[in-house]
């Protein structure tokens, strides 16, 4: 899986998704190569925004948090992200079982790991000291994550077999 496939995966049910189907990446691979590094972005960039321009991005956090408070909240946020991805994969797998399809935990984890990539990348907007900019990028990232879930869970229309990610109802 290449990060350059993510934009095409937003609008296609084939581009990028078929490569993931064929490669059969394990949940361990996604955790190590995608989730661990990408989920570091939000806590680190939040700490950066609070230390470099306190109150500019988050005006209600005045007085600014101390470095120790930022470290503790960053660690808690990082661990919560890691735990929630496993939970999200379990929910995806259970939802697909209700529809009489078992994608397996690895495929469910793949969808759970790919879906928040736009949200993780949106945290880069914290480099700009503007609340309006951060909110606009965050909203666009939510839409992009919804599109990834939509296209990652849709059945492959040209294949006789259902895609591994057939988990959620199509909208």
C-alpha positions, 0 to 999 in steps of 0.5 A, a space after each residue: 500500500 502506498 500513501 499515493 493511493 489514498 487520493 484515488 481510494 477516496 473516489 474509487 472502489 478498485 484503485 488501491 483497494 485491489 492492491 490491498 486485497 492481493 497483498 494480504 497485509 497482516 494487522 501487525 504490518 498495518 499497526 507497525 507501518 501505518 498506525 504507529 507512525 501516523 497516530 503520533 502526528 496529532 499529539 505531537 502537533 497539538 503539543 507544538 501548537 500549544 508551545 509555539 503559539 499558545 491560544 492561537 489555535 485553541 483559544 480556550 486553552 489559556 493559560 497555556 498547558 505546561 510541557 508536562 501536561 502536554 506530554 501526559 495528555 499526548 501519551 493518553 491521546 496516543 494510547 487511546 488512538 491505538 486502542 480504538 483502532 483495534 476496537 474499530 476493527 472488531 466492530 467492522 468484523 462483527 458488522 460484516 458477520 451480521 451480513 453473513 460475510 467474514 472478512 477476517 480480522 486482518 482485513 477489518 483492521 486494514 479498513 480500520 487503519 486506512 480510514 483515519 489517515 486523512 484525520 491524521 494528516 489533517 493534524 498538520 494544519 496545526 502548524 498554521 496558527 488559525 482556528 478557522 483553517 484548522 476547523 476547515 481542514 478537519 471538516 474536509 478530513 472527516 469527509 475524506 475518512 467517510 469516503 474511505 470507509 464507503 469505498 473500502 466497504 463497498 463490494 467490487 462490482 466486476 468481481 464474482 466474489 465479494 471484496 474482503 472489505 464488504 462490511 458496511 451497508 452502501 449509502 
